[in-house]
Amino acid sequence: MRVKRNPPTLKLQPFRIPSSWKVDYNTFIELDPKLLNRYDDKWINFTEDLLQISHSRYKILLDVGWYPEGDPNGEYGLELIKDHDWGNPLESYSTNSKDEIVAKIEQLLWQVGEEDYNS
C-alpha cells in the first residue's frame, strides 16, 4: 500500500549557484526568522547545518548555519573555507537577516568562480 505524502509546507530557499559548485547538503528554508515569535515551533528548522556547498577544483567550501541552534536571538553564520582549514577561514560573516545572508552566499559563490579566492 502506498502512502500519499503531502509536499513540505516550508520550501527550500532558492539560490543562484554557478556551475562547478556542488551542494553537499541544503536544509536552508525560505522562512525569515524576523517573522517568527520566540515561541514559534519553526525555530527547530534553524540549525547549525543549513547549507554546505563545495567547489572541488579550488578546494573551497561554503558553510552556513544558525548559531546558537534554534535560538531566536541567534544569527546566520557563514564560513568560506579553503583546504579544510577551519581555523583560518577565507571569509566569516554573520547576520540575522535572511536576505543579507542569501545575497552574501550568492556573491561569494560568484567571486570564487571568478578566481578571487584561488591564489
N, C-alpha and C positions, 0 to 999 in steps of 0.2 A: 504494500500500500504506500503510495506517495503522499507525503505531507506537503501541503501547499504553504509556502512561506511568503510572507509579505516583504516587500523591499524595506530596507532600513529607513527609519524616519529621519535620521541625520545623515546628510550626504558628505562625501569626502570633498575637501577643498580643492578646486581645480588649480593647477599650476601650469605655467608655460615652461616646459622642460626641454632645453635644447638637446639635439642628438648627442650621442656619446655619454650621456648620463644614464645610470641605471637606478631605478627605485628599489632599494633594499627592503623597506617597509614604509607603509603610509597609513596612519590612523588619524591624520590631521583632518578634522571636520570643519564644515563651513560655519559653525556656531561661534558667534562673537562673545567672548567672556564678559564684555562690558554690559551685555544684555541680560545676564543671569543675576539672580539674587543669591546671597551667600548660602541659602538653604536649598538651592535647586539641586536635584539629584543628577543633573547633567554634568556636574563637576567631575564625576567619575571618568569622563572622557578626556580630561586634561591630565595626561600622564607624562612621564619623563621620556617616553619613547613614541613621539608623534610622527616623526619623519626622518628617514635616513636615505640619502641619495649619494651614489659614488660615481666617480669618474676614473675608470681603470687606467686610461692612458697616462694621466697625470698623478695617479695615486692620491686623489683628493676626495675627502668625504665631507658632506654637509650633514650635520646632525641637529635636529630641533626637538625640544621637549618643553614641558611646562614645569616650572620649579617654584616652590615645592609642589609636588604632585597633588592634584585635586584641591589645592588651596586657593580660595577666592582672592587672596591677597598676593598670589604668585604672579609670575610673568613667563612669557616665552623666552627660552634661551636658545641661541644658535651658536654653533661652533663650526668653523671651517678648518679641517684637519688635513695635514699632508703627511704621508708615510706613517700613518697610525701614531703620530707624535701628539698625543692628547695633552701633554704638558706644555706644549708650545703651539697653540692654535694660530693659524694664519689670520683668523678673524674671530672675534667674540662679539655678540650683540644680544641685547635683551630689551624687551618691551612688553607691555600688557595689551598692546593694540594688534588685533588680528590683521588689519590692513597693512600696518607697518611691517610686520614680520613677513607677510606674503610678498610685499614689494622687495624687501631685503633678500629673501630667498631667490627670487627671480633675477635680481640684479647680480648676485654672486654667481649663480649658475651661468649667466651670460659672460661675466668677467673672466671666470675660469676658462671658458671655451675660447675666449679671445686671448688666452695665454697671459693674462695679467698676474697670475699666481704660480707660474710654472718655471721659475728660474732655479 
